[in-house]
Amino acid sequence: MDDSVKKGFFYLGIVAALYLFFSYILPTLLKILGFAFKVIFHVFIWGAVAFVVVLGAVYVMKVIRKEN
């Protein structure tokens, strides 16, 4: 095969690989990453809510003990 034909197929392969990457692989990775961040965010929010509830309970217990 001629060297220019090999180079043409090489560049065509690069274009095809880039097309597959941007059309299929990158959106899938972004969906997975978005799902992971969503799960982490929900865990963080519920952990913060539990932390605030525990702090509130501790504060109420301190106030009740101080009054007695």
Helices and strands as residue ranges (DSSP letters): H 3-20, I 21-25, H 26-67
